[in-house]
Amino acid sequence: MLPKLSTPQQDITATLALNHYAPISLSKMGRVALLNRTDTKYVLSLATLQRIMPQLTEVYAALVVQGKRASHYRTLYFDSADFALYYRHHSGMLNRYKVRAREYVDSHLAFLEVKHKTNKGRTIKSRMQTPELTDEIGAETAAFLHNTLPFDPAELAPKLWVEYDRITLVSELRQERVTIDLNLTFSWADETISLPQLVIVEVKQDGFSAQSEMIRLLRQNQVRPLGFSKYCLGVSLLYPAIKHNNFKSKLRLVQKLAQGQPHAYCH
C-alpha cells in the first residue's frame, strides 16, 4: 500500500453550529443520491463558512455517521503517465473524467469511482465497492473501468493523495445535497501541503436552481461559482513541472483564501 496520511488535527466543526442541524442517517440518503446531477462548486474561506452555517439550520439536515457530523475521506487519484485526465481538464475539454479510489473512513467503506463531467454540464458518477482503498488496478477493477472509462485502465497509476473532512447537508425543501470539504491535505511522495483555511462547497442538484438557500447565502457573501477540481489543484501544487497556466487565476484565489482573506473574489 502507498503510505497513509495522518488525519488532520484541526477540528472546527464545533464552530459551525452543526449540532443545531437536524440529523439524517446514511440509510436515508438514498433520496438524494443524485449520481446523475448538476454540480455547482464554490471556493471560500473558513471565516465565510463560519458566518454562513448558523443561518441554514432550519432548511438543511446534517448527515451523521458513527455519531459524527463531519466524516473523514481519503482519496487516491489515478492518471496516465502523461497526465491525460488532468490535461483534459486543463485544456477545457467538456467531456472529462476523474478516476479515484476513495475510503469513507468513519463508515469503513471503500470504492473505486469514475466521475464523468459531460458536455451537457451533467456529472455522472459510477463506482464499485472494494474491500479496502485500492492503490492499483487489478483484473476486477480493470473490468469496471473498461465499462465506464474511454481510456485503457492499464495505463492508469496512482498520482495524488487527497484527504479532507466532509460535512454533508441535505435540503429539507428540495432535491438537493450540499457537501462542504474542510482541512484539505494534498500529498505525494514525501511532500504534503495542507490548506486549513480553504473550504470547498459543492451544491448537487437534479437540475440547477438558484432557489437553493446555500447558493443564495453564498451570493450574498460575494462568493461566486467556480469550476474547480481538487485533483487539478493538488497536481498544480505538487507537480510543478506539469503545465498549469490555465489554472493560474484559480491558484491565486486559492492562495488568498488559504491566507484567510474572506473577500478574495473582490480583489
One Martini backbone bead per residue (centre of mass of N, CA, C, O) as a GRO file, in nm:
protein
  267
    1MET     BB    1   0.099   0.034   0.016
    2LEU     BB    2   0.054   0.340   0.042
    3PRO     BB    3   0.099   0.593   0.230
    4LYS     BB    4  -0.039   0.717   0.505
    5LEU     BB    5  -0.227   0.963   0.629
    6SER     BB    6  -0.297   1.189   0.849
    7THR     BB    7  -0.518   1.319   1.047
    8PRO     BB    8  -0.653   1.598   1.082
    9GLN     BB    9  -0.650   1.810   1.374
   10GLN     BB   10  -0.854   2.016   1.292
   11ASP     BB   11  -1.146   2.110   1.486
   12ILE     BB   12  -1.436   2.307   1.357
   13THR     BB   13  -1.734   2.205   1.406
   14ALA     BB   14  -1.814   2.376   1.662
   15THR     BB   15  -1.822   2.656   1.477
   16LEU     BB   16  -2.088   2.547   1.274
   17ALA     BB   17  -2.363   2.459   1.415
   18LEU     BB   18  -2.420   2.141   1.384
   19ASN     BB   19  -2.609   2.078   1.638
   20HIS     BB   20  -2.858   2.249   1.493
   21TYR     BB   21  -2.894   2.011   1.311
   22ALA     BB   22  -3.062   1.787   1.174
   23PRO     BB   23  -3.055   1.454   1.146
   24ILE     BB   24  -2.903   1.217   0.908
   25SER     BB   25  -2.884   0.916   0.768
   26LEU     BB   26  -2.740   0.706   0.544
   27SER     BB   27  -3.007   0.540   0.479
   28LYS     BB   28  -3.159   0.833   0.390
   29MET     BB   29  -2.981   0.923   0.122
   30GLY     BB   30  -3.118   0.803  -0.138
   31ARG     BB   31  -3.300   1.057  -0.226
   32VAL     BB   32  -2.987   1.208  -0.276
   33ALA     BB   33  -2.777   1.069  -0.465
   34LEU     BB   34  -2.718   1.197  -0.746
   35LEU     BB   35  -2.545   1.049  -0.994
   36ASN     BB   36  -2.722   1.245  -1.180
   37ARG     BB   37  -2.604   1.582  -1.222
   38THR     BB   38  -2.559   1.901  -1.081
   39ASP     BB   39  -2.270   2.109  -1.030
   40THR     BB   40  -2.182   2.359  -0.774
   41LYS     BB   41  -1.897   2.549  -0.716
   42TYR     BB   42  -1.708   2.657  -0.419
   43VAL     BB   43  -1.470   2.902  -0.296
   44LEU     BB   44  -1.362   2.950   0.047
   45SER     BB   45  -1.354   3.062   0.357
   46LEU     BB   46  -1.384   2.979   0.681
   47ALA     BB   47  -1.510   3.247   0.776
   48THR     BB   48  -1.753   3.238   0.584
   49LEU     BB   49  -1.872   2.971   0.679
   50GLN     BB   50  -1.917   3.060   0.978
   51ARG     BB   51  -2.135   3.273   0.890
   52ILE     BB   52  -2.343   3.078   0.738
   53MET     BB   53  -2.431   2.818   0.898
   54PRO     BB   54  -2.640   2.941   1.117
   55GLN     BB   55  -2.856   3.014   0.864
   56LEU     BB   56  -2.935   2.678   0.789
   57THR     BB   57  -3.085   2.498   1.016
   58GLU     BB   58  -3.396   2.498   0.888
   59VAL     BB   59  -3.313   2.367   0.573
   60TYR     BB   60  -3.108   2.154   0.697
   61ALA     BB   61  -2.948   1.849   0.714
   62ALA     BB   62  -2.719   1.630   0.890
   63LEU     BB   63  -2.490   1.407   0.853
   64VAL     BB   64  -2.462   1.093   1.039
   65VAL     BB   65  -2.155   0.917   1.136
   66GLN     BB   66  -2.078   0.764   1.406
   67GLY     BB   67  -2.170   1.048   1.554
   68LYS     BB   68  -2.078   1.224   1.305
   69ARG     BB   69  -2.073   1.552   1.118
   70ALA     BB   70  -1.777   1.468   1.027
   71SER     BB   71  -1.608   1.320   0.760
   72HIS     BB   72  -1.348   1.107   0.663
   73TYR     BB   73  -1.138   1.139   0.371
   74ARG     BB   74  -0.985   0.917   0.127
   75THR     BB   75  -0.789   0.993  -0.174
   76LEU     BB   76  -0.699   0.826  -0.488
   77TYR     BB   77  -0.547   0.926  -0.777
   78PHE     BB   78  -0.567   0.862  -1.128
   79ASP     BB   79  -0.325   0.829  -1.403
   80SER     BB   80  -0.130   0.888  -1.646
   81ALA     BB   81   0.192   0.950  -1.731
   82ASP     BB   82   0.073   1.220  -1.902
   83PHE     BB   83  -0.189   1.336  -1.771
   84ALA     BB   84  -0.463   1.315  -1.939
   85LEU     BB   85  -0.691   1.395  -1.738
   86TYR     BB   86  -0.578   1.664  -1.654
   87TYR     BB   87  -0.554   1.793  -1.948
   88ARG     BB   88  -0.854   1.798  -2.012
   89HIS     BB   89  -0.912   2.015  -1.803
   90HIS     BB   90  -0.696   2.232  -1.878
   91SER     BB   91  -0.821   2.255  -2.186
   92GLY     BB   92  -1.153   2.246  -2.156
   93MET     BB   93  -1.288   1.990  -2.179
   94LEU     BB   94  -1.615   1.860  -2.158
   95ASN     BB   95  -1.504   1.565  -2.155
   96ARG     BB   96  -1.447   1.437  -1.829
   97TYR     BB   97  -1.218   1.262  -1.594
   98LYS     BB   98  -1.222   1.069  -1.287
   99VAL     BB   99  -0.996   0.862  -1.094
  100ARG     BB  100  -1.088   0.690  -0.782
  101ALA     BB  101  -0.996   0.614  -0.454
  102ARG     BB  102  -1.225   0.562  -0.174
  103GLU     BB  103  -1.241   0.647   0.178
  104TYR     BB  104  -1.479   0.596   0.437
  105VAL     BB  105  -1.366   0.598   0.739
  106ASP     BB  106  -1.620   0.591   0.940
  107SER     BB  107  -1.778   0.354   0.755
  108HIS     BB  108  -1.582   0.143   0.620
  109LEU     BB  109  -1.557   0.240   0.311
  110ALA     BB  110  -1.493   0.137  -0.039
  111PHE     BB  111  -1.403   0.287  -0.366
  112LEU     BB  112  -1.432   0.288  -0.713
  113GLU     BB  113  -1.419   0.586  -0.922
  114VAL     BB  114  -1.618   0.759  -1.174
  115LYS     BB  115  -1.598   1.093  -1.303
  116HIS     BB  116  -1.837   1.251  -1.526
  117LYS     BB  117  -1.811   1.527  -1.739
  118THR     BB  118  -2.023   1.660  -1.949
  119ASN     BB  119  -2.131   1.850  -2.236
  120LYS     BB  120  -2.411   1.915  -2.046
  121GLY     BB  121  -2.321   1.953  -1.729
  122ARG     BB  122  -2.300   1.671  -1.621
  123THR     BB  123  -2.281   1.438  -1.343
  124ILE     BB  124  -2.127   1.110  -1.348
  125LYS     BB  125  -2.139   0.837  -1.116
  126SER     BB  126  -1.920   0.559  -1.078
  127ARG     BB  127  -1.915   0.243  -0.880
  128MET     BB  128  -1.708   0.023  -0.675
  129GLN     BB  129  -1.666  -0.198  -0.440
  130THR     BB  130  -1.411  -0.237  -0.188
  131PRO     BB  131  -1.242  -0.374   0.074
  132GLU     BB  132  -1.035  -0.142   0.007
  133LEU     BB  133  -0.817   0.078  -0.057
  134THR     BB  134  -0.696   0.114  -0.377
  135ASP     BB  135  -0.350   0.113  -0.551
  136GLU     BB  136  -0.468  -0.067  -0.796
  137ILE     BB  137  -0.514  -0.228  -1.112
  138GLY     BB  138  -0.711  -0.487  -1.154
  139ALA     BB  139  -0.917  -0.706  -1.299
  140GLU     BB  140  -1.185  -0.603  -1.174
  141THR     BB  141  -1.133  -0.294  -1.208
  142ALA     BB  142  -1.080  -0.301  -1.513
  143ALA     BB  143  -1.365  -0.391  -1.595
  144PHE     BB  144  -1.507  -0.143  -1.486
  145LEU     BB  145  -1.346   0.070  -1.655
  146HIS     BB  146  -1.421  -0.032  -1.940
  147ASN     BB  147  -1.738   0.060  -1.885
  148THR     BB  148  -1.659   0.390  -1.790
  149LEU     BB  149  -1.387   0.427  -1.973
  150PRO     BB  150  -1.206   0.583  -2.260
  151PHE     BB  151  -0.961   0.410  -2.132
  152ASP     BB  152  -0.677   0.248  -2.045
  153PRO     BB  153  -0.631   0.102  -1.739
  154ALA     BB  154  -0.323   0.019  -1.773
  155GLU     BB  155  -0.230   0.340  -1.765
  156LEU     BB  156  -0.292   0.351  -1.467
  157ALA     BB  157  -0.185   0.556  -1.182
  158PRO     BB  158  -0.082   0.681  -0.906
  159LYS     BB  159  -0.070   1.055  -0.804
  160LEU     BB  160  -0.283   1.133  -0.552
  161TRP     BB  161  -0.343   1.264  -0.236
  162VAL     BB  162  -0.661   1.316  -0.056
  163GLU     BB  163  -0.766   1.501   0.235
  164TYR     BB  164  -1.077   1.524   0.434
  165ASP     BB  165  -1.350   1.698   0.564
  166ARG     BB  166  -1.707   1.613   0.565
  167ILE     BB  167  -2.000   1.791   0.506
  168THR     BB  168  -2.352   1.693   0.496
  169LEU     BB  169  -2.627   1.835   0.330
  170VAL     BB  170  -2.994   1.829   0.347
  171SER     BB  171  -3.266   1.922   0.204
  172GLU     BB  172  -3.603   2.004   0.313
  173LEU     BB  173  -3.720   2.130   0.014
  174ARG     BB  174  -3.520   1.968  -0.187
  175GLN     BB  175  -3.326   1.826  -0.445
  176GLU     BB  176  -3.053   1.839  -0.222
  177ARG     BB  177  -2.692   1.857  -0.193
  178VAL     BB  178  -2.426   1.938   0.046
  179THR     BB  179  -2.077   1.989   0.029
  180ILE     BB  180  -1.812   2.020   0.287
  181ASP     BB  181  -1.467   2.098   0.258
  182LEU     BB  182  -1.205   2.032   0.495
  183ASN     BB  183  -0.886   2.004   0.568
  184LEU     BB  184  -0.689   2.011   0.334
  185THR     BB  185  -0.481   1.741   0.188
  186PHE     BB  186  -0.179   1.712   0.002
  187SER     BB  187  -0.011   1.414  -0.145
  188TRP     BB  188   0.336   1.323  -0.238
  189ALA     BB  189   0.549   1.134  -0.136
  190ASP     BB  190   0.722   1.378   0.072
  191GLU     BB  191   0.474   1.573   0.014
  192THR     BB  192   0.287   1.831   0.198
  193ILE     BB  193  -0.036   2.007   0.171
  194SER     BB  194  -0.206   2.247   0.372
  195LEU     BB  195  -0.564   2.397   0.386
  196PRO     BB  196  -0.738   2.513   0.656
  197GLN     BB  197  -0.882   2.791   0.518
  198LEU     BB  198  -1.014   2.606   0.311
  199VAL     BB  199  -1.322   2.585   0.110
  200ILE     BB  200  -1.551   2.336  -0.031
  201VAL     BB  201  -1.846   2.387  -0.217
  202GLU     BB  202  -2.122   2.158  -0.310
  203VAL     BB  203  -2.399   2.172  -0.529
  204LYS     BB  204  -2.647   1.916  -0.555
  205GLN     BB  205  -2.854   1.864  -0.847
  206ASP     BB  206  -3.076   1.780  -1.083
  207GLY     BB  207  -3.116   2.097  -1.127
  208PHE     BB  208  -3.055   2.406  -1.152
  209SER     BB  209  -3.109   2.624  -0.852
  210ALA     BB  210  -3.132   2.951  -0.713
  211GLN     BB  211  -3.315   2.865  -0.454
  212SER     BB  212  -3.092   2.795  -0.296
  213GLU     BB  213  -2.981   2.871   0.015
  214MET     BB  214  -2.679   2.844  -0.026
  215ILE     BB  215  -2.652   3.014  -0.282
  216ARG     BB  216  -2.771   3.273  -0.166
  217LEU     BB  217  -2.558   3.315   0.062
  218LEU     BB  218  -2.308   3.320  -0.113
  219ARG     BB  219  -2.389   3.565  -0.277
  220GLN     BB  220  -2.414   3.762  -0.032
  221ASN     BB  221  -2.086   3.683   0.020
  222GLN     BB  222  -1.934   3.703  -0.264
  223VAL     BB  223  -1.976   3.406  -0.383
  224ARG     BB  224  -1.873   3.236  -0.663
  225PRO     BB  225  -1.870   3.036  -0.903
  226LEU     BB  226  -1.626   2.750  -0.948
  227GLY     BB  227  -1.435   2.584  -1.138
  228PHE     BB  228  -1.325   2.278  -0.967
  229SER     BB  229  -1.030   2.076  -0.867
  230LYS     BB  230  -0.861   1.885  -0.649
  231TYR     BB  231  -0.674   1.742  -0.841
  232CYS     BB  232  -0.565   1.990  -0.997
  233LEU     BB  233  -0.459   2.136  -0.752
  234GLY     BB  234  -0.259   1.919  -0.654
  235VAL     BB  235  -0.090   1.905  -0.910
  236SER     BB  236  -0.008   2.206  -0.914
  237LEU     BB  237   0.141   2.188  -0.627
  238LEU     BB  238   0.320   1.892  -0.669
  239TYR     BB  239   0.367   1.948  -1.003
  240PRO     BB  240   0.558   2.189  -1.141
  241ALA     BB  241   0.608   2.055  -1.438
  242ILE     BB  242   0.314   2.089  -1.475
  243LYS     BB  243   0.090   2.235  -1.654
  244HIS     BB  244  -0.101   2.554  -1.519
  245ASN     BB  245  -0.190   2.822  -1.663
  246ASN     BB  246  -0.519   2.792  -1.659
  247PHE     BB  247  -0.500   2.807  -1.317
  248LYS     BB  248  -0.384   3.076  -1.200
  249SER     BB  249  -0.633   3.230  -1.093
  250LYS     BB  250  -0.719   3.005  -0.896
  251LEU     BB  251  -0.453   2.993  -0.735
  252ARG     BB  252  -0.470   3.281  -0.629
  253LEU     BB  253  -0.732   3.245  -0.477
  254VAL     BB  254  -0.640   3.017  -0.293
  255GLN     BB  255  -0.415   3.176  -0.156
  256LYS     BB  256  -0.596   3.391  -0.026
  257LEU     BB  257  -0.788   3.200   0.128
  258ALA     BB  258  -0.557   3.045   0.283
  259GLN     BB  259  -0.496   3.336   0.433
  260GLY     BB  260  -0.802   3.446   0.518
  261GLN     BB  261  -0.949   3.588   0.274
  262PRO     BB  262  -1.291   3.642   0.244
  263HIS     BB  263  -1.266   3.865  -0.025
  264ALA     BB  264  -1.104   3.762  -0.286
  265TYR     BB  265  -1.310   3.826  -0.523
  266CYS     BB  266  -1.265   4.155  -0.496
  267HIS     BB  267  -0.951   4.172  -0.620
   0.00000   0.00000   0.00000
